[in-house]
Amino acid sequence: MTGRRGWGWAWLAAAAVSLSPGGLSGQDSVIVIRPTPATGDTARGPSIAPEVVERVLAWYNDSTTLRFNGSTVVPAGSRLVGRVAVYRGTLRVLGRIEGPVAVINGDLVVGAGGTVVGDVLVVGGVIDVRRGGALEGEVTSYEAAAPVARLPTGLLTQSERRRALGEIASAQASFRTGRVNTTLTLETGRTYNRIEGLPIVFGPSLTVLGTTNVDARFDLRGTFRPVSDQTRLRDAVGFAASTELAGGGPPARRWGGFGAQAYRKIVATDDQPLGRGESGWSAFLLQRDYRDHYEARGVAVYGFLQPTRGLRLTGALRRDLERSVPASDPVSLFRNDATWRPNPLIDDGHFRTLRFGIDYDTRDDVVRPSTGWLIHLDWEQSSSSDASPVSLPAEVRPAIAPGDYRYSKLAFDIRRYARFNPTSRVNLRILGGGWLGGDPLPVQRRLALGGPDVLPGLPFRALNCRPAGFEDNAETALCERMLAIQLEVRTPVPVALPFRIRRPEIALLQQILGIEQAELVLMGNAGKAWLTGEGPGRVPNNRIPKFNEWDADIGVGLDSGGLGLYLAKAADSERGLRFTVRLQRRF
């Protein structure tokens, strides 16, 4: 107990340092991190325009450019003349530079007595001009990192967009007739699971370009499920049809819109410890499906508003039939003679759900963020007049008669990304949610913790609120609330991984997985899932569990973007080391 109490105070201190605006500022030798550059015009957003990338490459690769790879200092009293470029490091100017300067995926610091006479371009970093420093020229700064990589020759080249694993087996064909864009899609559904096997998704999407910057979109998708269902509780074919009217141009710049949907699809439950791509590969390779599923049939209307860039408000009203579906027996590459984990029963019924969401995103890069915030809040209120609750242990939920059923629920995911030098980063994530009011949560909205994502030092769903003596081969998530904190420090590994070997098959694997320069990851996680209310083993509705009751782990890993290897150890001394392979970044 004493060890876990220490964990709680450590998490509070880490959160205070990482979230405070000045938490990473210090003496003169430390780079000051700001949300916007100190000088010049700024173009913010998760990506860089192609013309900016071309300018960066031309600048750095010019034969007349004096190139530096890594952090560089121009000492006091010294003088550089000509075009200068620095890649992946801080350019610290204490002397004088006469000529244009570019800093690519790094910061520019002009100290007391330092001067730059010429145009300045900083991409993927910030500009910090200290008292007594000067910039004499046109200044341009972009916070988003440039998608470039260094070749063995020392020159830069544009990095190819990482291909998501779900896009490996997919095909698209697009054509335009007048103001109508048509796209035909055939893909694998981007996942693999014990309910559908490998679903095949196909269908057209039409976008009508309006003359007043308002576009209409019509989308029809059919889903063929090749795995048969002997119980006849699941259809072999599903569909999703939607129409949307949106204004403002491209998706990132749209100010708002509204639409409607009709669907019959397989839906994953709220407890999702891994993304669907990672979960799919785990199921296909190792016969371990980390998700649970149910079928939803219904209609929905929705709307969204983007008052400013990075902020999105959404609302939706839907009515659907949610019903249990059994696990099938799809093939897996390894462990194929094992038995799939059963898919839990859910509380079947017609549900009417009102949902509101807020998304706020100021990250400098969507794939590899180094600064910014990502905040997601989701509130829902749902009711049913014909719900058929499944039987659960009385310690989890008292018996509920079929019929009227109402509840409300909240979920949140808050992430903060910050740098304490040009290459090392500290990332903090706080996530949680659960029951707010009304009847106890239905099975398909319940939560659990433990496994490869939030608490990798614990087994899958080690914290699922299962009472002692209750046998449940499905390992159903039974908790009503959850709260967790994740902290990690990332720094580049100075040596190259063997994936850089110049062999065709290794190069293909590197391109598919999106393998990049490896990073050393030091991580710590803490969390708790619980039942709320009065009674033995429960936490009152107006409280969260004490920090000395939380579970925690620490770990270390190597992350190369498309492939991550981690070792984690629970704070509980009774548990050993756990090894995890990830195909995407932790958060």
PyMOL commands that set and color helices and strands:
alter all, ss='L'
color gray80, all
select helices_A, chain A and resi 2-19+50-61+165-167+251-253+276-286+443-445+498-500+504-513+547-549
alter helices_A, ss='H'
color red, helices_A
select strands_A, chain A and resi 41-43+66-69+72-74+79-81+84-87+91-93+96-98+101-104+108-110+115-117+120-123+127-129+134-136+139-142+148-150+156-158+170-177+180-187+200-208+214-224+237-247+256-268+293-308+311-323+349-361+372-387+403-419+425-438+481-492+519-532+538-539+551-559+564-570+577-582
alter strands_A, ss='S'
color yellow, strands_A
deselect
rebuild
show_as cartoon
